[in-house]
Amino acid sequence: MHLAAGRHEYINGALGVFHLRNLLVDLLIEETDAPNRGGILHLNRLITEDQKHLLTSLPPAVPKRDAMISAHLAYAKAYLPRARNRTARLGMDWPERFEAATWARLGEALSVQCPYMR
């Protein structure tokens, strides 16, 4: 995100939002422990109503600086706490130092803060 913003590569930043959305969808499906995932065309039967509401409430990928940054932060807020919880349930360690370093760098480069309580 900070490279796209710094280089004025807002189209690439919007593509990053698209990738974040895909990762979030994968995580939401994992949360439901669906026994037979099927393809993406079966998403409605794989996620809960609350998860659908979350996905439809998130901002779209727009190749403009402020919209790109806002969307990245919205997806981080939706994804990271869920991913942290999932890793804990699986008995895995969360990369705490990496996340802290990432937020520090984003704070320096873009003056943004972590959008959720860690």
C-alpha positions as CSV (number, residue, x, y, z in Angstrom):
1,M,0.0,0.0,0.0
2,H,2.7,2.5,0.9
3,L,4.6,1.7,-2.3
4,A,1.6,2.2,-4.4
5,A,0.8,5.5,-2.7
6,G,4.4,6.7,-2.8
7,R,4.8,5.9,-6.5
8,H,1.2,7.1,-7.4
9,E,0.5,3.5,-8.7
10,Y,-3.1,3.7,-7.7
11,I,-4.2,1.0,-10.2
12,N,-1.7,-1.4,-8.6
13,G,-3.1,-0.3,-5.2
14,A,-6.6,-1.1,-6.3
15,L,-5.4,-4.5,-7.5
16,G,-4.0,-5.0,-4.0
17,V,-7.5,-4.4,-2.6
18,F,-8.8,-7.1,-5.0
19,H,-6.2,-9.6,-3.7
20,L,-7.1,-8.7,-0.1
21,R,-10.7,-9.4,-0.8
22,N,-9.9,-12.8,-2.2
23,L,-7.8,-13.6,0.9
24,L,-10.7,-12.5,3.1
25,V,-13.2,-14.7,1.2
26,D,-10.8,-17.7,1.6
27,L,-10.5,-17.0,5.3
28,L,-14.3,-16.6,5.7
29,I,-14.8,-20.0,4.0
30,E,-12.2,-21.6,6.3
31,E,-14.1,-20.2,9.3
32,T,-17.2,-22.1,8.4
33,D,-15.4,-25.4,8.1
34,A,-17.4,-26.3,5.0
35,P,-16.9,-30.0,4.3
36,N,-17.2,-29.7,0.5
37,R,-16.0,-26.3,-0.6
38,G,-16.8,-26.6,-4.3
39,G,-15.9,-23.5,-6.4
40,I,-16.3,-19.8,-5.9
41,L,-19.7,-20.0,-7.7
42,H,-21.0,-21.6,-4.5
43,L,-20.0,-18.8,-2.2
44,N,-23.5,-18.1,-0.9
45,R,-23.8,-21.6,0.6
46,L,-20.3,-21.5,2.0
47,I,-20.4,-18.4,4.2
48,T,-22.8,-17.1,6.8
49,E,-25.2,-14.2,6.6
50,D,-22.9,-12.2,8.9
51,Q,-20.0,-12.9,6.6
52,K,-22.0,-11.9,3.6
53,H,-22.9,-8.6,5.3
54,L,-19.2,-8.0,6.1
55,L,-18.2,-8.5,2.4
56,T,-20.9,-6.3,1.1
57,S,-20.1,-3.6,3.5
58,L,-16.4,-3.2,2.5
59,P,-15.4,-0.5,0.1
60,P,-14.7,-1.3,-3.6
61,A,-11.3,-1.1,-5.2
62,V,-10.9,2.4,-6.5
63,P,-7.7,3.6,-8.1
64,K,-7.4,6.9,-6.2
65,R,-5.0,7.5,-3.4
66,D,-7.4,8.1,-0.5
67,A,-9.9,5.4,-1.6
68,M,-7.1,2.9,-2.0
69,I,-5.7,3.6,1.5
70,S,-9.2,3.5,3.1
71,A,-10.0,0.2,1.4
72,H,-6.7,-1.4,2.4
73,L,-7.3,-0.4,6.0
74,A,-10.9,-1.6,5.9
75,Y,-9.8,-5.0,4.7
76,A,-7.0,-5.1,7.3
77,K,-9.6,-4.5,10.0
78,A,-11.8,-7.3,8.6
79,Y,-9.0,-9.8,7.9
80,L,-6.3,-9.5,10.5
81,P,-8.2,-10.1,13.7
82,R,-9.9,-13.1,12.1
83,A,-6.6,-14.5,10.8
84,R,-5.1,-14.0,14.2
85,N,-8.0,-15.9,15.8
86,R,-7.7,-18.7,13.2
87,T,-4.0,-19.1,13.8
88,A,-4.6,-19.4,17.5
89,R,-7.3,-22.0,17.0
90,L,-4.9,-24.0,14.9
91,G,-2.2,-23.7,17.5
92,M,0.1,-21.6,15.4
93,D,2.1,-18.5,16.3
94,W,1.0,-15.1,15.0
95,P,3.8,-13.1,13.4
96,E,3.4,-10.3,16.0
97,R,6.8,-8.6,15.3
98,F,6.2,-8.6,11.6
99,E,2.7,-7.1,12.0
100,A,4.1,-4.5,14.4
101,A,6.9,-3.6,12.0
102,T,4.4,-3.3,9.1
103,W,2.1,-0.9,11.0
104,A,5.1,1.1,12.1
105,R,6.2,1.5,8.5
106,L,2.7,2.4,7.3
107,G,2.6,5.0,10.1
108,E,5.9,6.5,9.0
109,A,5.1,6.4,5.3
110,L,1.3,7.3,5.3
111,S,0.5,8.5,8.8
112,V,-2.0,5.6,9.2
113,Q,-2.6,3.6,12.3
114,C,-3.7,0.0,12.8
115,P,-7.5,0.1,12.4
116,Y,-8.3,-2.5,15.1
117,M,-7.3,-3.4,18.6
118,R,-4.4,-5.8,18.7
